[in-house]
């Protein structure tokens, strides 16, 4: 199965990564509860999703003063979600992937 990727020919590509101690289920639930993004992402002031988290559905959001209309391009539950959007000065695609790692031994880091 081919997966949707970011635009590798784009002028700007940003890659961010974070490791947290949470289950994939928790991270997936928080990341895909799109209308709640403003509660934990301070730069997002408004989000409205039209329908469910499904390919082809659209959500409208505002971040850093940009109004963006994003379309969901791919959903692989508990693994990845990809959306792309346009605004007055913006066109891009975002991808979130979840990876599970074995729990760390906290004693190993003291």
N, C-alpha and C positions, 0 to 999 in steps of 0.2 A: 504494500500500500504506500503510495507516495504521500508525503506530508507537506503541508504548507510551510514555507520558510519566510524569513524576512527578505526584503529586496537587497540582494548582495551587491547590486550595482548602484545602490543609493549613495548620494554624496556623503551622508553621515550614517553610521551604524553605531549604536550604543549597546553594549552588553553589560548587564548588571547581574550579580549573583549574590545570594545570601544563603547561609546555612542557619536553620533554626531548629530548636527542639520541639517538634510538633509532628503529629501524624499527617500523612498525606491527605487523609479525609478532612482534617481540620483546615489545612492550607487550601485544599480545593474548595471547600465550602466558603471560606473567606474570600478567596480570589474570584470566584464565580458569582458571588453576591454583589453584582456590579453596582446596584443602586446604593449600596452601603459604603462604597469606596471613599466618599468624603469623610466618613467617620474615622478612617485610619490613614488616609493619604491627604495631608494638609494642603497640597497644591491643587486638589480637585475640589471644585466648589459645587458642582451639580452633576447628577447623572440621571438619565431616564432611559430605561430599557423598554423596547417595544416587543413584548412577548417573552418567551422563555430563552434560556441559553441554548441556542440551536443555530446551526449553519444557516446563513441568510438573514437572520434577525439583526436589527439595528439598535444601537444605543447612542444617545446624544449626551455629550458631556462637555464640561468646561474645565480647563486646566491652564494655569499661567495666563489667563485672559483669553485663551483661544477656545472658540466654540467648535467642537469636532463631532462629526457624524461617523460612527464606526460600524462596520458590518462584520459579523462573526463569520470567519472563513473555515474554521476547523474546530471541532470539539472531540477530543478523545478523553472520556471521563476518567478522572483521577490521574491523568497523565499530561495533557496539554490543551491549551486553548489559544487560538490565533485570531486576531481581529485586525482590520485595517480601516483607516479613516482619512477623511479630508476635512480641512477647515479653510479659513480665509488665507492663511499663510502656511498651511501644513498639509502634507500628504505622507502617510507612512503606514507601517504595519508593525504590530507588536505580537510577541509570542511569549507565553509563559509555559514552562515545563516543570514538572515535579519529578524529583528523583529521591528515592529512599536510600538511606545509608544506615548501616548498623549503628546502634547507639554507641556513643563514645563512653569510655571509662573515665569518669571525672577524676579518679585518683591518678590517672596517668599524666595529668596536666598540673599537678601540684608539686 
